[in-house]
């Protein structure tokens, strides 16, 4: 094989068992797949390994590099050539990382595009970019634009605004600013899906090379889930949108909503379909458009400053580039971490499963999940809530659950960890791969949290440590799910089944102990237990915790989550609790769902407040009756009748036309931008057609047109009946003006 540079026999382990293997080194990473194909057909070769790990990831792992740390290397300085870097060293030794606790000081620049859109959805082959705003973390701010032929000039021109002659000059100036400011990180909001592809197309249209990186290299797009990933050579492109989606659940993810919910700030808004008009008119309108665009980059940069530290710490932890870490799934976090640890202990990394193996795994019967004790529906007093601290990670550690320790030959059933119900045993002598890593993570997080308690909460060190412990928590909690994931390298269904079996065992054992202790269990799910007690609730809670934890092995631990004077249990994973401070915590109810009209959410919230804060179910019923009367009389706000739903695919790909799809079609015919991922606001009007045909876009909605029956029967009543049915009310009770007392 001409592409092979050298071979050598080395000793590695497979699940801890030593094995001699042949290590093949090729002249270039591109030769790996070709050599793999040649090796695979050799009769003496059982299986090639580690060929499917991308080169840059393998290099980082093999060299022991840690992203965002200093590196020490020996060598001599050589010519930089065309490389846009400060210095080039020809190394005579392997690089050695120098870990420093502080975060690296990176230059971050946020940018945003506004585009001409007279036909609604902008067309990159025809519609120009009309405003580009930039803001970096050193205080630099700039807005670039040019006048349309009929535009009035700006009444005043702030010093941060530059007026260019045309789009070509605007684009050239933008690239020049990027070169001058030379940021390490380019930050955008939905930039992978919109800004960067649009910028690429307009640069191409104007015959300008794409020079957004530090080298004259082409832009590369990688497919990742539903969205592309734009890779720019020499700079880290971070689209903050996916991170926001994972960080918080919102009705919609427009930048104004995100700014309000995550940052507590309001920003100026311009209807998307009006942007082209503001630019064409110029003058005050153009100034408004510029301020609107600048507010977008301000919010984007602030979101980046809020979310990037955890991503950087996660990059350090799993030893992967920030570009990838900003977009990884929970399973990938675990896989990268395991690959780095495997290399440290010279464990061979399993290959990704082939398609036929994935299908085989997916065809197997699912494992039995967590234990659930159905809730006792209704209103309860003096509720104590307990939960197991990181149950599945601590079970894995305490019972040494690992693909390498399952059904070992060195332990008898009496001495091994024998999983209840499923009967799989795990070695009690030799420590497994998963438990070792998880225990390190758990101990490290405990040490960090212990140190945090000694520091002022507003100190820089406290904030840094908090970011570290949050990153470790994310990684630790992802471990269990990967064991049963069909595409996972270390897939082990038996281990996953054993984890849930132990989980069921410990929660049911705790319920039994609670009843013996004088606590009444009213609900349990996976790792949480809800109980009631008549007297001295907190005293009983702490005594119970102490008693339970004496009986638990290893690092498994039950914690007291809180005391709630009142709580309403509806169904599994649907409940609401009122804390001692009156704050209401709701889970699984419509108040946290996106696809309900605000009037349904607001009514349900008022109902919960009446029940949980005052214990007054009839007041709650009165609120519902009044809301119904207001809807019939049209004594409501129009915005409370608007429902928001996301387009998850192209309009043409919907087999059944749903209400939001109808609204999207109408919006598109009116020239408004509609694409996959768009949040569609719509109202249901009255009329004889089927419901989905009666949806109108929010912009077209009028208060006199909504269908009262739809909002009463399909929005408000279903939302509140989740709560009121648990107290014995029927829909007829709530529609009636006659007050009926209920027993509960």
Helices and strands as residue ranges (DSSP letters): E 4-14, E 17-26, G 29-31, H 32-40, H 55-62, E 70-72, E 75-78, E 88-91, E 96-98, E 108-115, E 129-136, E 141-146, E 161-164, H 167-181, E 185-188, I 191-195, H 196-205, E 220-224, E 227-231, E 236-239, H 241-247, H 255-258, I 259-263, G 272-274, H 275-281, H 283-318, H 322-325, H 330-344, H 355-363, E 372-373, E 378-388, H 391-398, E 417-418, E 425-426, H 433-452, H 460-477, H 479-483, H 493-516, E 520-525, E 528-532, H 537-551, E 558-571, E 574-578, E 584-587, G 590-592, H 598-614, H 617-633, G 638-641, E 643-646, G 651-653, H 659-669, E 679-684, G 691-694, E 695-697, G 698-700, H 708-710, I 711-716, H 717-724, G 725-727, H 731-735
